[in-house]
């Protein structure tokens, strides 16, 4: 029988030994939460595969009070019969052998989300314990593992009238550090995407931690179109109906299907999400390349054919401005750049996507000329704005050259010319700048004082030329020396290889105004110098909040808790000692020696590195917090107000 699913379907590609030793190779970083949550995706993928095969319509994910997590589906149930090669049950093979599963012969599963993943066995390896409960053929089976090792046989524990599999696991905290708790919002966001990509699949997430049960349910019959509408929910869509494109091409190993949903809005950035076999490829890949090439060619072709464009053609950035799109590829044997499947590298996919999109989008434009004209006009306006921005950017560069050397006068540069050992402090105000200039290591540390709050660039994306006319922004562009703009195809775009300093350190006061200025700087860097953030060049200085002193002895505290601990230590056996506590509201209150000792000395300082996990989510966050949609920002503040831990009023 072609779609049989039994022990004979289970193949083993390699052993399990290395996972506990090198979890990062298989699941992602075990310290920042990515591997911890990837464990969930591996288990859920198996349940989704049952949906793709037509055997499961519901997945339940339960975060348990003890820190474990359970995933329940209503599929066929993992096979329990004997695996001939290993002499153990098929279920135990799946749980203990890396790359074991029914996904490698195209009979049990035509396409699989977990294909080329490491499987539930890798999750088992990094779990303190794992239990699998199987409902199959009227019998309930159960087996327990600890650190990937079997501790009980597969036992019959009861009878049932349904089918399905429940996998429960508790992460081993000797492997996972720093972030060890499951993040409900992250799980909810990811599984919402999964539900969108699988029209009709219901996913229920239940958080049993805390006094009140938290439940989130996702069930979308509209699929990708509904997904795109949600992305554009707080934007003004340029055309009401989402454009749906689909196609299929046969390759040697089976059919490759392509499905896309597209809708342009009045936004100034693009939001394109890519998936292969319902797995998110956050770094894109060949399907993204095929989509981009087809879009640029199609829009330019239509514009020229209908005389809507004068002069040179539109760039890819022009065409994609304001586009929200989902591209989903189903492939019988995809290849990825890593075990975590962040980037699709199957070369044939680019041509398939490009052909499907070009043909179907051209058909749509011919049948919907009014929508096509709106899209072309949007791209033409984007092109004009980009040209105005280019001229303003060039003017900024020329101004720097005319003023001598291209470096701003307020910059106190460092002596070293080796960017790898150089860092620049972006300091709020002349007073703090003066202390920083005096207290710094002149050989490797440059100081750039910035006056007041820089322009909120998020509200000027429709008038980028104004951004480049801002004095403080001009000063930063010239000081960094690496250009400006995120489109690498543009002349003079930001290039980290040209950075004069490999560490860009934002140093502002520890108060509300300082936090606002820091956010404004980060907004500018994200919108116009994004590689500085994504490649790890941006840091946030951590000046102390308090000086705690007793007599001639002084210590610095970076939090209220640390302050209280220091007070108790300094009091010692004398509870009546009147310990001195000074709250630093501004960097200017510290003398140069104090600023060096607490905040700038590489041997003793603490800095936060700015990193990005999800570019699309980061985009939406900047839109919400820094954009013009006041109701959206108010709703965000009201939703997360209870989670605020440091409120300065």
WOHUCOR-V85092 format. One record per backbone hydrogen bond with DSSP energy under -0.5 kcal/mol. NH is the residue of the N-H (numbers start at 1). CO is the residue of the C=O. Records with the same first field share a line. If there is no record, write none. Layout:
NH=CO + CO
This chain:
4=1
9=6
10=7
11=9 + 101
13=98
14=98
19=16
21=17
22=18
25=22
26=22 + 23
27=23
28=23 + 24
35=29
37=33
38=34
39=35
40=36 + 37
41=37
42=38
43=39
44=40
45=41
46=42 + 43
47=43
48=44
49=45
50=46
51=47
52=48
53=49
54=51
55=50
56=50
59=202
60=72
61=204
62=60 + 70
63=206
64=62 + 68
67=64
69=169
70=62
71=167
72=60
73=165
74=58
83=88
84=82
87=83
88=83
90=81
93=89
94=90
95=91
96=92
97=93
98=96
99=118
100=97
101=11
115=112
117=114
122=118 + 119
123=119
124=120
125=121
126=122
127=124
128=170
129=170
130=145
131=168
132=143
133=166
134=141
135=164
136=134 + 139
139=136
140=158
141=134 + 139
142=155
143=132
145=130
146=149
147=127
148=124
149=146
151=144
152=144
155=142 + 153
157=140 + 155
158=140
160=138
164=135
165=73
166=133
167=71
168=131
169=69
170=129
172=126
173=171
175=172
176=172
177=30
179=31 + 177
180=178
184=182
187=183
188=184
189=185
190=186
191=187
192=188
193=189
194=190
195=191
196=192
197=193
198=194 + 195
200=220
201=198
202=57
203=201 + 218
204=59
205=216
206=61
207=214
208=63 + 206
214=207
215=213
216=205
218=203
221=219
223=220
225=222
226=222
227=223
228=224
229=225
230=226
231=227
232=228
233=230
235=232
237=235
238=264
239=264
243=262
244=242
245=260
247=258
249=256
251=254
254=251
256=249
257=255 + 330
258=247
259=328
260=245
261=326
262=243
263=324
265=322
266=236
271=323
273=271 + 325
275=327
276=279
277=329
279=276
281=274
282=280
283=342
284=281
286=344
289=285
290=286
291=287
292=288
293=289
294=290
295=291
296=292
297=293
298=294
299=295
300=296
301=297
302=298
303=299
304=300
305=301
306=302
307=304
308=303
309=303
319=315
320=316
321=317 + 318
323=320
324=263
325=271
326=261
327=273
328=259 + 326
329=275
330=257
331=329
334=331
337=343
341=338
344=284
345=335
346=335
347=345
349=346
350=346 + 347
351=347
352=348
353=349
354=350
355=351
356=352
357=353
358=354
359=355
360=356
361=357
362=358
363=359
364=360
365=361
366=362
367=363
368=364
372=368
373=369
374=370
375=371
376=372
377=373
378=374
379=375
380=376
381=377
382=378
383=379
384=380
385=381
386=382
387=383
388=384
389=385
390=386
391=387
392=388
393=389
394=390
395=391
396=392
397=393
398=394
399=395
400=396
401=397
402=398
403=399
404=401
406=400
407=404
411=408
412=447
413=411
415=442
416=443
419=417
421=418
422=418 + 419
423=444
424=503
425=446
426=424 + 505
427=425 + 448
428=507
429=427 + 450
433=429
434=430
435=431
436=432
437=433
438=434
439=435
440=436
442=440
444=441
445=441
446=423 + 444
447=412
448=425
449=410
450=427
452=450
457=455
459=456
460=457
461=458
463=460
466=463
467=463 + 464
468=464
469=465 + 466
470=467
474=470
475=471
476=472
477=473
478=474
479=475
480=476
481=477
484=492
485=528
488=486
490=487
493=490
494=485
495=482
498=495
499=496
500=480
502=419 + 422
503=422
504=537
505=424 + 503
506=504 + 539
507=426 + 505
508=506
511=509
515=511
516=512
517=513
518=514
519=515
520=516
521=517
522=518
523=519
524=520
525=521
526=522
527=523
528=524
529=525
532=529
533=529 + 530
534=530
535=531
536=533
537=532
538=532
539=504
540=608
541=506
542=606
545=557
546=557
547=582
548=546 + 555
549=547 + 580
550=553
553=550
554=552
555=548
557=546
563=559
564=560
565=561
566=562
567=563
568=564
569=565
570=566
571=567
572=568
574=571
575=573
577=574
579=577
580=549
582=547
584=545 + 582
585=583
589=586
590=587
595=591
596=592
597=593
598=594
599=595
600=595 + 596
601=596
602=600
604=601
605=601
608=540
609=607
610=538
611=609
618=614
619=615
620=616
621=617
622=618
623=619
624=620
625=621
626=622
627=623
630=628
633=629
634=630
635=631
636=632
637=633
638=634
639=635
640=636
641=637
643=640
644=641
647=645
648=646
649=647
